[in-house]
Amino acid sequence: MAGAAPANADRTQATLYLDSPITSAKGVTEARAKALRKLNITTVRDLLTHFPRRYMDLTNVCTVASARIGEVCTIPCEIFEVRTKRPRPNLPIVEVTLVDGTDTMVATFFHMPWIAKKLRRGMRLAVSGKLAFDFGFKRMTNPLYEEISGAEVEGRIIAIHPATEMLQAGHIRRIIGDALDAASGMHDPIPPRLLASRGLISRGAAFRAMHEPRSMDEVQVARTRLVYDELLLLQLYLMQLGSREVEGATPKAHETEGSIIDALRHAMPFTLTEDQEHAISELFDQMREPHVADHMVLGDVGSGKTVVSAFGVAAAKQTGTQAAIMAPTEILAQQHMKTLGPLFAKAGISAALLTGSTPHEERMQILRDLGSGALDVIIGTHALIEDDVAFKELTFVTIDEQQRFGVGQRAALLDKGVAPDALYMTATPIPRSLALTLFGNLTHSYMRQKPNAGASRMTRAYSREQKGSAYDAARAAVMRGEQVYVVCPLIGSAKADAKRSPGDEDEPYYPDVMIEDDSDLTAEGGASAVKEAKRLSTTVFADANVGLLHGGMRPEEKQRIMEGFASGEVQVLVTTTVIEVGVDVPNATVMIVEDADRFGLSQLHQLRGRVGRGEKDANVYLISSSKQPAAMQRLSALEQSDDGFQIAAYDLSLRREGDILGNKQSGAGSLKLVNIVKDAELIDAAHADARALLADDPSLSSAEVSALAREVRMTFMDERQVSGG
């Protein structure tokens, strides 16, 4: 039955009202509740955290005549005419002629034919957007607009909430206003001492200011409080989740000194960098303690993260137990075995490789050795989490490129030991603010230095018309006896690639690599590896051996091509993102990325890490197929910096954090307001406060924080059900 909680309800009643079903909010019929559910609003709490996407500031408006070209402005006006044009079958355009008594302007809406049904002559609107001048009129393209009355023009700020066709922004604003009245006086879950120390306003005041602000300054103050809430709750959830996962288990305190570790150090063919030494020391600090180590190494491309993992394996061997290293692709797992196997052998550590293509008899012998304890470390892919893979005593696990594994996959490997220590590695250099937000329950090491600092790497962004210069450079490299990568966004035809499923082991699926939207992945005209290999082998590189590599090939084919490229037999490798990590060919000095504008900057940085891995200087050419100046401007960031952390920070400012990670992390969906780049200081503050709260009261059971504990439970109920918590 619809209805609102009494306006004079006590604080407890107002607080409990937040978790009432959305139908308990005033004005919400079953039909409106259905429309709200499409916006993921099922409770009053969801409603109050359905924050405005923009604000229309009617305290600072101008007339059509006084509005300046090139500036963003808000203009109250009246609709004179609404016309729909269709210059092409797939291009509907709605043109709205607007007047205000001082002049005439035109608002143009592309690909929004439904607007013609909503707007009519005589309707009063406030329109907001960047003003241009074209075809004799002042114009706005796809402006923000809101129907207004005369009273609303008088100095108000109107919150514009995400809406649906069935429930427009004005209706949502009124429903939220009523809910704010009903929830007035709600308890604040944050302890008063924390609010005072951080200079934060109450939660009730913050909700009111976000939805019904009196000034834009008030919005900023409210946002700061609510961002802090999101971050503190997430940090508490992550930290508590980590401690609960090993409840009742006895973690191993590892030996971090001894002959095995010394032997591994002596086997190293190069002097470790300061960053490597520091990361090993930080990992050992965690491993030698009688608690579970959950440590993350965030390293730039080529910074030598795998060496850190090797020392963790040596500590497990020194302790008399076993270790596992899981990589997302066979190519990367094989590379780890090729790199680490000889080092382990010199240190007296027995190792084996297990992947989906391991022959049956060899696999059975590996499983027997693993179960008996004869095998010290297993390196592999998802094959490691199969049910019949059992260890005698697994105490250390490395999960490489951890963002490519699901939560369940990571847990499946860890469950094969009793509270094993875990090292998570990522070659996507995640800025500290993002790492703290998504992995607040982990300790972190950062690696920027490269063991091989001899080779330089230059990156250039070219338009399609300039690509001939890139291929000239590639031909010159081949003539010098060097090797070349040509990277394409598609395997074969766009339609064929569209049929691929996420999760192909050796061809990571990137639903977010395109700039505009997911549908761009299947856009016609994108360069395909199959077609490019055929074309290049008969034209540009007709006198060279051109190989083709992609995730759709059989494992033995991929292995043959990679061995041919590693040996120098294959001089030009046309490929996809399958070579993004784990491919180490020091003689490769040139990379050309076709349709580079379709990839995220962090992914391009990963790709270019495949060249310049030896002593020879390298060149990377990013070919843009886009006609938009913004695309070339974005790629120019890679020309200006070779620091993966700087690139990732810039990428974050342009894209969602999920695009960079390639995988939605547990809990991240609770962040509705947080901006990872702009809110770095608040992230630090919330992380520190969460640690302090749990240090004083690990179960959050005291009276001071009981309301906060309840808020964590209510916010992350779905995640706990998924994770089994």
CORCORHU-V646587 format. One record per residue. N is the residue number from 0. RES is the residue in one letter. PHI is phi as a letter, one per 30 degrees, with the letter a starting at -180 (999 if undefined). PSI is psi as a letter, one per 20 degrees, with the letter a starting at -180 (NA if undefined). Layout:
# CORCORHU-V646587
N/RES/PHI/PSI
N/RES/PHI/PSI
This chain:
# CORCORHU-V646587
0/M/999/p
1/A/d/q
2/G/l/r
3/A/c/q
4/A/d/q
5/P/e/q
6/A/d/h
7/N/c/k
8/A/d/q
9/D/d/r
10/R/d/h
11/T/d/g
12/Q/d/g
13/A/d/h
14/T/d/g
15/L/d/h
16/Y/d/h
17/L/e/h
18/D/c/j
19/S/d/q
20/P/d/q
21/I/d/h
22/T/d/i
23/S/d/i
24/A/d/q
25/K/d/p
26/G/i/j
27/V/c/o
28/T/d/r
29/E/d/h
30/A/d/g
31/R/d/h
32/A/d/h
33/K/d/g
34/A/d/h
35/L/d/h
36/R/d/h
37/K/d/i
38/L/c/j
39/N/i/k
40/I/c/o
41/T/b/i
42/T/b/r
43/V/d/h
44/R/e/g
45/D/e/h
46/L/d/g
47/L/d/i
48/T/c/j
49/H/d/n
50/F/d/q
51/P/e/q
52/R/d/h
53/R/a/r
54/Y/b/q
55/M/c/o
56/D/d/n
57/L/c/j
58/T/d/i
59/N/b/m
60/V/c/r
61/C/b/r
62/T/c/r
63/V/d/g
64/A/d/h
65/S/d/i
66/A/d/p
67/R/c/p
68/I/d/p
69/G/j/i
70/E/c/q
71/V/d/p
72/C/b/r
73/T/c/p
74/I/b/o
75/P/d/p
76/C/a/a
77/E/b/q
78/I/d/p
79/F/c/h
80/E/a/q
81/V/b/p
82/R/b/q
83/T/c/p
84/K/c/q
85/R/b/m
86/P/d/h
87/R/b/q
88/P/e/h
89/N/c/k
90/L/b/n
91/P/d/p
92/I/b/p
93/V/c/p
94/E/c/p
95/V/c/o
96/T/d/p
97/L/b/q
98/V/b/q
99/D/b/j
100/G/j/i
101/T/c/h
102/D/a/a
103/T/b/q
104/M/b/r
105/V/b/p
106/A/c/p
107/T/c/p
108/F/c/o
109/F/c/p
110/H/h/k
111/M/b/m
112/P/d/h
113/W/d/h
114/I/d/h
115/A/d/h
116/K/d/h
117/K/d/h
118/L/c/q
119/R/b/q
120/R/e/p
121/G/j/i
122/M/d/p
123/R/c/p
124/L/b/q
125/A/c/p
126/V/c/q
127/S/b/p
128/G/l/a
129/K/d/p
130/L/d/p
131/A/b/r
132/F/b/p
133/D/a/q
134/F/h/k
135/G/i/i
136/F/b/q
137/K/d/p
138/R/b/q
139/M/b/p
140/T/c/p
141/N/h/l
142/P/d/r
143/L/d/p
144/Y/b/q
145/E/a/p
146/E/d/p
147/I/b/r
148/S/c/r
149/G/d/h
150/A/d/h
151/E/d/i
152/V/d/h
153/E/d/n
154/G/i/k
155/R/c/q
156/I/c/p
157/I/c/p
158/A/d/p
159/I/c/o
160/H/c/q
161/P/e/p
162/A/b/r
163/T/b/r
164/E/d/h
165/M/d/h
166/L/b/o
167/Q/d/r
168/A/e/h
169/G/d/g
170/H/d/g
171/I/d/h
172/R/d/g
173/R/d/g
174/I/d/g
175/I/d/h
176/G/e/g
177/D/d/h
178/A/d/h
179/L/d/g
180/D/d/g
181/A/d/h
182/A/c/j
183/S/e/p
184/G/j/j
185/M/e/q
186/H/d/q
187/D/c/p
188/P/d/i
189/I/d/p
190/P/e/p
191/P/e/h
192/R/d/h
193/L/d/g
194/L/e/g
195/A/d/g
196/S/d/h
197/R/c/i
198/G/i/l
199/L/c/q
200/I/d/r
201/S/d/q
202/R/d/g
203/G/e/g
204/A/d/h
205/A/d/g
206/F/e/g
207/R/d/g
208/A/d/h
209/M/d/h
210/H/c/h
211/E/b/m
212/P/d/q
213/R/c/i
214/S/a/r
215/M/d/h
216/D/d/h
217/E/d/h
218/V/d/g
219/Q/d/g
220/V/d/g
221/A/d/g
222/R/d/g
223/T/e/g
224/R/d/g
225/L/d/h
226/V/d/g
227/Y/e/g
228/D/e/g
229/E/e/g
230/L/d/g
231/L/d/g
232/L/d/g
233/L/d/g
234/Q/d/g
235/L/d/g
236/Y/d/g
237/L/d/g
238/M/d/g
239/Q/d/h
240/L/d/g
241/G/d/h
242/S/d/h
243/R/d/h
244/E/d/h
245/V/c/j
246/E/e/p
247/G/i/i
248/A/c/r
249/T/c/n
250/P/d/q
251/K/d/p
252/A/d/o
253/H/d/q
254/E/d/p
255/T/c/j
256/E/b/q
257/G/k/a
258/S/d/h
259/I/d/g
260/I/d/h
261/D/d/g
262/A/d/h
263/L/d/g
264/R/d/g
265/H/d/h
266/A/d/i
267/M/d/p
268/P/d/j
269/F/b/r
270/T/d/p
271/L/d/q
272/T/d/r
273/E/e/h
274/D/d/g
275/Q/d/g
276/E/d/g
277/H/d/g
278/A/d/g
279/I/d/g
280/S/d/g
281/E/d/h
282/L/d/g
283/F/d/h
284/D/e/h
285/Q/d/g
286/M/d/h
287/R/d/i
288/E/d/q
289/P/d/k
290/H/b/r
291/V/d/p
292/A/c/p
293/D/b/n
294/H/b/q
295/M/b/p
296/V/c/o
297/L/c/o
298/G/b/q
299/D/d/r
300/V/e/p
301/G/i/j
302/S/d/i
303/G/i/l
304/K/d/h
305/T/d/h
306/V/d/h
307/V/d/g
308/S/d/h
309/A/e/h
310/F/d/h
311/G/d/g
312/V/d/g
313/A/d/h
314/A/d/h
315/A/d/g
316/K/d/g
317/Q/d/h
318/T/d/i
319/G/i/k
320/T/b/a
321/Q/c/r
322/A/b/r
323/A/b/q
324/I/b/o
325/M/c/p
326/A/c/q
327/P/d/i
328/T/b/q
329/E/d/h
330/I/e/g
331/L/d/g
332/A/d/g
333/Q/d/h
334/Q/d/g
335/H/d/g
336/M/d/g
337/K/d/h
338/T/d/g
339/L/d/h
340/G/e/g
341/P/d/h
342/L/d/g
343/F/d/g
344/A/d/g
345/K/d/h
346/A/c/j
347/G/i/k
348/I/c/o
349/S/d/p
350/A/b/q
351/A/b/q
352/L/c/p
353/L/b/o
354/T/b/a
355/G/d/h
356/S/c/j
357/T/d/p
358/P/e/q
359/H/e/g
360/E/d/g
361/E/d/g
362/R/d/g
363/M/d/h
364/Q/d/g
365/I/d/g
366/L/d/h
367/R/d/g
368/D/d/h
369/L/d/g
370/G/d/h
371/S/d/i
372/G/j/j
373/A/d/h
374/L/c/p
375/D/d/h
376/V/b/p
377/I/c/p
378/I/c/p
379/G/a/a
380/T/c/b
381/H/e/i
382/A/e/h
383/L/d/h
384/I/c/j
385/E/d/q
386/D/e/h
387/D/d/j
388/V/d/o
389/A/b/p
390/F/c/q
391/K/d/g
392/E/a/n
393/L/c/o
394/T/b/i
395/F/b/p
396/V/b/p
397/T/c/p
398/I/c/o
399/D/d/q
400/E/h/l
401/Q/e/h
402/Q/d/i
403/R/d/i
404/F/c/q
405/G/d/r
406/V/e/g
407/G/d/h
408/Q/d/g
409/R/d/g
410/A/d/h
411/A/d/h
412/L/d/g
413/L/d/h
414/D/d/i
415/K/d/i
416/G/b/r
417/V/c/o
418/A/h/l
419/P/d/q
420/D/d/q
421/A/b/p
422/L/c/p
423/Y/c/p
424/M/b/q
425/T/b/p
426/A/c/j
427/T/d/o
428/P/d/n
429/I/d/p
430/P/e/q
431/R/e/h
432/S/d/g
433/L/d/h
434/A/d/g
435/L/d/h
436/T/d/g
437/L/c/h
438/F/b/l
439/G/d/i
440/N/c/j
441/L/c/q
442/T/d/q
443/H/b/q
444/S/b/q
445/Y/c/p
446/M/b/p
447/R/c/h
448/Q/d/q
449/K/c/p
450/P/e/h
451/N/c/n
452/A/c/j
453/G/d/h
454/A/d/q
455/S/c/r
456/R/b/p
457/M/c/q
458/T/b/p
459/R/b/p
460/A/c/p
461/Y/b/q
462/S/d/r
463/R/d/h
464/E/d/h
465/Q/c/i
466/K/d/h
467/G/e/h
468/S/d/h
469/A/d/g
470/Y/d/h
471/D/d/g
472/A/d/h
473/A/d/g
474/R/d/g
475/A/d/h
476/A/d/g
477/V/d/g
478/M/d/h
479/R/d/i
480/G/j/j
481/E/c/r
482/Q/b/r
483/V/b/p
484/Y/c/p
485/V/b/o
486/V/c/p
487/C/b/q
488/P/d/h
489/L/c/q
490/I/d/f
491/G/b/c
492/S/d/q
493/A/e/h
494/K/d/h
495/A/d/g
496/D/d/h
497/A/d/h
498/K/d/i
499/R/d/q
500/S/c/q
501/P/d/q
502/G/j/j
503/D/e/p
504/E/e/g
505/D/c/j
506/E/b/n
507/P/e/p
508/Y/c/p
509/Y/c/n
510/P/d/i
511/D/c/j
512/V/d/i
513/M/d/q
514/I/d/g
515/E/d/f
516/D/a/r
517/D/d/h
518/S/d/i
519/D/d/i
520/L/d/h
521/T/c/j
522/A/d/p
523/E/d/q
524/G/j/i
525/G/d/q
526/A/d/p
527/S/c/q
528/A/d/g
529/V/d/g
530/K/d/g
531/E/d/g
532/A/d/g
533/K/d/g
534/R/d/g
535/L/d/h
536/S/d/i
537/T/c/i
538/T/b/e
539/V/e/g
540/F/c/l
541/A/d/h
542/D/c/j
543/A/b/r
544/N/c/o
545/V/c/p
546/G/c/q
547/L/b/p
548/L/b/p
549/H/a/r
550/G/d/i
551/G/d/i
552/M/d/q
553/R/d/q
554/P/e/g
555/E/d/h
556/E/d/g
557/K/d/g
558/Q/d/g
559/R/d/g
560/I/d/g
561/M/d/h
562/E/d/h
563/G/d/h
564/F/d/g
565/A/d/h
566/S/d/i
567/G/j/i
568/E/d/g
569/V/c/p
570/Q/c/h
571/V/b/p
572/L/c/o
573/V/c/p
574/T/a/a
575/T/c/a
576/T/d/j
577/V/e/h
578/I/c/j
579/E/e/h
580/V/b/q
581/G/i/i
582/V/c/p
583/D/b/n
584/V/b/n
585/P/e/h
586/N/d/i
587/A/d/o
588/T/b/i
589/V/b/p
590/M/b/p
591/I/c/p
592/V/c/o
593/E/d/q
594/D/h/l
595/A/d/h
596/D/d/i
597/R/d/i
598/F/c/q
599/G/d/q
600/L/d/g
601/S/d/h
602/Q/d/h
603/L/d/h
604/H/d/h
605/Q/d/g
606/L/d/g
607/R/d/i
608/G/d/i
609/R/d/i
610/V/c/q
611/G/i/k
612/R/c/i
613/G/c/b
614/E/c/i
615/K/d/q
616/D/d/q
617/A/b/q
618/N/b/p
619/V/b/p
620/Y/c/o
621/L/c/o
622/I/c/o
623/S/c/p
624/S/c/i
625/S/d/q
626/K/c/i
627/Q/d/p
628/P/e/h
629/A/d/h
630/A/d/g
631/M/d/h
632/Q/d/g
633/R/d/g
634/L/d/h
635/S/d/i
636/A/d/h
637/L/d/h
638/E/d/h
639/Q/d/h
640/S/b/q
641/D/c/j
642/D/c/o
643/G/d/h
644/F/d/h
645/Q/d/g
646/I/d/g
647/A/d/h
648/A/d/g
649/Y/d/g
650/D/e/g
651/L/d/h
652/S/d/i
653/L/c/h
654/R/b/r
655/R/d/q
656/E/d/h
657/G/d/h
658/D/d/h
659/I/d/g
660/L/d/h
661/G/i/j
662/N/a/p
663/K/d/p
664/Q/d/q
665/S/e/p
666/G/j/h
667/A/d/h
668/G/d/i
669/S/d/i
670/L/d/o
671/K/c/h
672/L/c/h
673/V/d/p
674/N/c/o
675/I/e/h
676/V/d/g
677/K/d/h
678/D/c/k
679/A/e/g
680/E/d/g
681/L/d/h
682/I/d/g
683/D/e/g
684/A/d/g
685/A/d/h
686/H/d/g
687/A/d/g
688/D/d/h
689/A/d/g
690/R/d/g
691/A/d/g
692/L/d/g
693/L/d/h
694/A/d/h
695/D/d/h
696/D/b/n
697/P/e/h
698/S/c/j
699/L/h/l
700/S/c/i
701/S/d/r
702/A/d/h
703/E/d/h
704/V/c/j
705/S/d/h
706/A/d/h
707/L/d/g
708/A/d/g
709/R/d/h
710/E/d/h
711/V/d/g
712/R/d/g
713/M/d/h
714/T/d/h
715/F/c/k
716/M/e/g
717/D/d/g
718/E/d/h
719/R/d/h
720/Q/d/h
721/V/d/g
722/S/d/i
723/G/i/j
724/G/d/NA
